[in-house]
């Protein structure tokens, strides 16, 4: 658009406190950026108070707010939810009616005129205090303030300093009070305040390929000027695919003649894009007056404005009568009921595609596209004050399904059996890990716990074993799960540390309870969670919990016939061998080879006539090479090498065109022979070392010796294969008589490539 009208605008980006302004800015505008890090802002003294209240943090915040206002300090209270914002405003109005007209709540969901009026009263000094969500965190001039009360850790260091930076701007001293909530992250910082003050600002994440975001913006662009395929250079990914999706949905209309061009179906599609959340928006109407009093996003509507929900607005209580799905309207009426409501939900997670995978500790972690289905099944009524449960009431609402990006930790059956033998509740243990890990997640990514979701399964049908899922709470994902995949071991280590340090006996809101648990925090088992984490992190070795792990025994051999690859006029034959970081005994036996981790892998490429070496950080390159092969040759490659490699990909490697020498020998003889035996008898040269020695070299950092050994194994495998091709037989020594015998093989390359 700018080029069409002859404009070349400069971008001035105000990133405030993020740690990666250049990377984030260049990803956002696709231009080179110069970063200015110095600040000219005046700085006055600012005190921080960490307070772990005996009473509930919300009620304590209301009392502190009143106390601060009575002392003449202009004060802002930041909360983490719209409901808590309104609840504190309600309590302040009840506890100190004289202050009622001098304070206000402020949050998303207010009508625009209502928000502007509050902002003006704040800037003019007419309001002494405000209770707000993150809506007042930045971008709005609200005058000078003296005290900032944070009701719970905001989720990130960035958000904390951003909110704390709202006070003391007039050159006056200021106070920031962090009121801890009884959840994992808040209690972690109460115990480790030095970590809070020593932590750097987080990196901002951006996913420019998010389909849901792109397909909301494209109609807006088309309304300015029709889109054509020539616009591909301005858009990441598959522009045509997005345009055709929008055409099928009726959001865009395609030109009937000439070069294809796409036009916006609506005159002003911008009005239908929610800047604060993904999905549709509902309007809330007061029944008595018919007046629109607010708006709410679709996901929140099901959880906060279902029939029977108590909705708070400007210190007034409303009871939701109807949630009208087609009209996207919510009907409420004023009430004086003394309780609040909380939903219960059920979730299902389907794996659509595995994007990446790797072994860590004593588990596999994978990242992929997920389909999450969540159903609000009912709601609780809880008394105010206090939270005594008054009852649970069913709801009949349609399920909500969205696709996102998530990670999952696969838990081996041996761990499940061990935990159950120890008398612990396995489902309660993995449920507790899910809660606690989500609670610790904001230590590693720019988010709060409400930005991510989770679910755990004692047996997931697609995984084939137990699994804990953590996923982006936004359709399409915004990069949070990808960050979690990168740091999963550190995340679980931090989770273990926090849960084990909590002084409670059986679990509490400070460690494994979650305020947003859809099943009412049942079942949970703190000791079970710690046992499972000790196994995952390797504090308890699999070899110690597997009954027969003392001697892993012989490596099993696959006897399935190899798949037939397609022939090629110039075949690329790859010979593969790899070494591992762990022994079979250490991972509980040969059936757990996927946990052994690659130390080094070597390919010999027949077209290049050369060796290629890969360490673990280049596993993706190794897999890409295998994908390009016309034939892959190895010795016990299907049962061992592919099993180890399978931890790094969601693809079934057995589908690759593969010839396994050991598999063929076993099929012909009925028993197995080692590579060393066949090489000595056939080629008059054997292996130069063995697998245990290779593990020892890796642990000593002797990578040169390790790589040389692996290369020699690949060379032996290559030469053994070539000998069989050229001579039609291999040689082995019969065990009882010691006689050297020929083993006839009919390895014809053309047939192997078919």
Rosetta blueprint (number, residue, H / E / L):
1 X L
2 X L
3 X L
4 X L
5 X L
6 X L
7 X L
8 X L
9 X L
10 X L
11 X L
12 X L
13 X L
14 X L
15 X L
16 X L
17 X L
18 X L
19 X L
20 X L
21 X H
22 X H
23 X H
24 X H
25 X H
26 X H
27 X H
28 X H
29 X H
30 X L
31 X L
32 X L
33 X L
34 X L
35 X L
36 X L
37 X L
38 X L
39 X L
40 X L
41 X L
42 X L
43 X L
44 X L
45 X L
46 X E
47 X E
48 X E
49 X E
50 X E
51 X E
52 X L
53 X L
54 X L
55 X L
56 X L
57 X H
58 X H
59 X H
60 X H
61 X H
62 X H
63 X H
64 X H
65 X H
66 X H
67 X H
68 X H
69 X H
70 X H
71 X L
72 X L
73 X L
74 X L
75 X E
76 X E
77 X E
78 X E
79 X L
80 X L
81 X L
82 X H
83 X H
84 X H
85 X H
86 X H
87 X H
88 X H
89 X H
90 X H
91 X H
92 X H
93 X H
94 X H
95 X H
96 X L
97 X H
98 X H
99 X H
100 X H
101 X H
102 X H
103 X E
104 X E
105 X E
106 X E
107 X L
108 X L
109 X L
110 X L
111 X L
112 X H
113 X H
114 X H
115 X H
116 X H
117 X H
118 X H
119 X H
120 X H
121 X H
122 X H
123 X H
124 X H
125 X L
126 X L
127 X L
128 X L
129 X E
130 X E
131 X E
132 X E
133 X L
134 X H
135 X H
136 X H
137 X L
138 X L
139 X L
140 X L
141 X L
142 X L
143 X L
144 X L
145 X L
146 X L
147 X E
148 X E
149 X E
150 X E
151 X E
152 X L
153 X L
154 X L
155 X L
156 X L
157 X H
158 X H
159 X H
160 X H
161 X H
162 X H
163 X H
164 X H
165 X L
166 X L
167 X L
168 X L
169 X L
170 X L
171 X L
172 X L
173 X L
174 X E
175 X E
176 X E
177 X E
178 X E
179 X E
180 X L
181 X L
182 X L
183 X L
184 X H
185 X H
186 X H
187 X H
188 X H
189 X H
190 X H
191 X H
192 X L
193 X H
194 X H
195 X H
196 X H
197 X H
198 X H
199 X L
200 X L
201 X L
202 X L
203 X L
204 X L
205 X L
206 X L
207 X L
208 X L
209 X L
210 X L
211 X H
212 X H
213 X H
214 X H
215 X H
216 X H
217 X H
218 X H
219 X H
220 X H
221 X H
222 X H
223 X H
224 X H
225 X L
226 X L
227 X E
228 X E
229 X H
230 X H
231 X H
232 X H
233 X H
234 X H
235 X L
236 X L
237 X L
238 X L
239 X H
240 X H
241 X H
242 X H
243 X H
244 X H
245 X H
246 X H
247 X H
248 X H
249 X L
250 X L
251 X L
252 X E
253 X E
254 X E
255 X L
256 X L
257 X L
258 X L
259 X L
260 X L
261 X E
262 X E
263 X E
264 X E
265 X L
266 X L
267 X L
268 X L
269 X H
270 X H
271 X H
272 X H
273 X L
274 X L
275 X L
276 X L
277 X L
278 X L
279 X L
280 X L
281 X E
282 X E
283 X E
284 X E
285 X E
286 X E
287 X L
288 X L
289 X L
290 X L
291 X L
292 X E
293 X E
294 X E
295 X E
296 X E
297 X E
298 X H
299 X H
300 X H
301 X H
302 X H
303 X H
304 X H
305 X L
306 X L
307 X L
308 X L
309 X L
310 X E
311 X E
312 X E
313 X E
314 X L
315 X L
316 X E
317 X E
318 X E
319 X E
320 X E
321 X E
322 X E
323 X E
324 X E
325 X L
326 X L
327 X L
328 X L
329 X E
330 X E
331 X E
332 X E
333 X E
334 X E
335 X E
336 X L
337 X L
338 X L
339 X E
340 X E
341 X E
342 X E
343 X E
344 X E
345 X E
346 X E
347 X E
348 X E
349 X E
350 X E
351 X E
352 X E
353 X E
354 X E
355 X E
356 X E
357 X E
358 X E
359 X E
360 X E
361 X L
362 X L
363 X E
364 X E
365 X E
366 X E
367 X E
368 X E
369 X E
370 X E
371 X E
372 X E
373 X E
374 X E
375 X E
376 X E
377 X E
378 X E
379 X E
380 X E
381 X E
382 X E
383 X E
384 X L
385 X L
386 X L
387 X L
388 X L
389 X E
390 X E
391 X E
392 X E
393 X E
394 X E
395 X L
396 X L
397 X L
398 X L
399 X L
400 X E
401 X E
402 X E
403 X E
404 X E
405 X E
406 X E
407 X E
408 X E
409 X E
410 X E
411 X E
412 X L
413 X H
414 X H
415 X H
416 X H
417 X H
418 X H
419 X H
420 X H
421 X H
422 X L
423 X L
424 X L
425 X L
426 X H
427 X H
428 X H
429 X H
430 X H
431 X H
432 X H
433 X H
434 X H
435 X H
436 X H
437 X H
438 X H
439 X H
440 X H
441 X H
442 X L
443 X L
444 X L
445 X L
446 X L
447 X L
448 X L
449 X H
450 X H
451 X H
452 X E
453 X E
454 X E
455 X E
456 X E
457 X E
458 X E
459 X E
460 X E
461 X L
462 X L
463 X L
464 X L
465 X E
466 X E
467 X E
468 X E
469 X E
470 X E
471 X E
472 X E
473 X L
474 X L
475 X L
476 X L
477 X L
478 X L
479 X L
480 X H
481 X H
482 X H
483 X H
484 X H
485 X H
486 X H
487 X L
488 X H
489 X H
490 X H
491 X H
492 X H
493 X H
494 X H
495 X H
496 X H
497 X H
498 X H
499 X H
500 X H
501 X H
502 X L
503 X L
504 X L
505 X L
506 X L
507 X L
508 X L
509 X L
510 X L
511 X L
512 X L
513 X L
514 X L
515 X L
516 X L
517 X L
518 X L
519 X L
520 X L
521 X L
522 X L
523 X L
524 X L
525 X L
526 X H
527 X H
528 X H
529 X H
530 X H
531 X H
532 X H
533 X H
534 X H
535 X H
536 X H
537 X L
538 X L
539 X L
540 X L
541 X L
542 X H
543 X H
544 X H
545 X H
546 X L
547 X L
548 X L
549 X L
550 X L
551 X L
552 X L
553 X L
554 X L
555 X L
556 X L
557 X L
558 X L
559 X L
560 X L
561 X L
562 X L
563 X L
564 X L
565 X L
566 X L
567 X L
568 X L
569 X L
570 X L
571 X L
572 X L
573 X E
574 X E
575 X E
576 X E
577 X E
578 X E
579 X E
580 X E
581 X L
582 X L
583 X L
584 X L
585 X L
586 X L
587 X L
588 X L
589 X L
590 X H
591 X H
592 X H
593 X H
594 X H
595 X H
596 X L
597 X L
598 X E
599 X E
600 X E
601 X E
602 X E
603 X E
604 X E
605 X E
606 X L
607 X L
608 X L
609 X L
610 X E
611 X E
612 X E
613 X E
614 X E
615 X E
616 X H
617 X H
618 X H
619 X H
620 X H
621 X H
622 X H
623 X H
624 X H
625 X H
626 X H
627 X H
628 X L
629 X L
630 X L
631 X E
632 X E
633 X E
634 X E
635 X L
636 X L
637 X H
638 X H
639 X H
640 X H
641 X H
642 X H
643 X H
644 X H
645 X H
646 X H
647 X H
648 X H
649 X L
650 X L
651 X L
652 X L
653 X H
654 X H
655 X H
656 X L
657 X L
658 X E
659 X E
660 X E
661 X H
662 X H
663 X H
664 X H
665 X H
666 X H
667 X H
668 X H
669 X H
670 X L
671 X L
672 X L
673 X L
674 X L
675 X H
676 X H
677 X H
678 X H
679 X H
680 X H
681 X H
682 X H
683 X H
684 X L
685 X L
686 X L
687 X L
688 X L
689 X L
690 X L
691 X H
692 X H
693 X H
694 X H
695 X H
696 X H
697 X H
698 X H
699 X H
700 X L
701 X L
702 X L
703 X H
704 X H
705 X H
706 X H
707 X H
708 X H
709 X H
710 X H
711 X H
712 X H
713 X H
714 X H
715 X H
716 X H
717 X H
718 X H
719 X H
720 X H
721 X H
722 X H
723 X H
724 X H
725 X H
726 X H
727 X H
728 X L
729 X E
730 X E
731 X E
732 X E
733 X E
734 X L
735 X L
736 X L
737 X L
738 X L
739 X L
740 X E
741 X E
742 X E
743 X E
744 X E
745 X L
746 X L
747 X L
748 X L
749 X H
750 X H
751 X H
752 X H
753 X L
754 X L
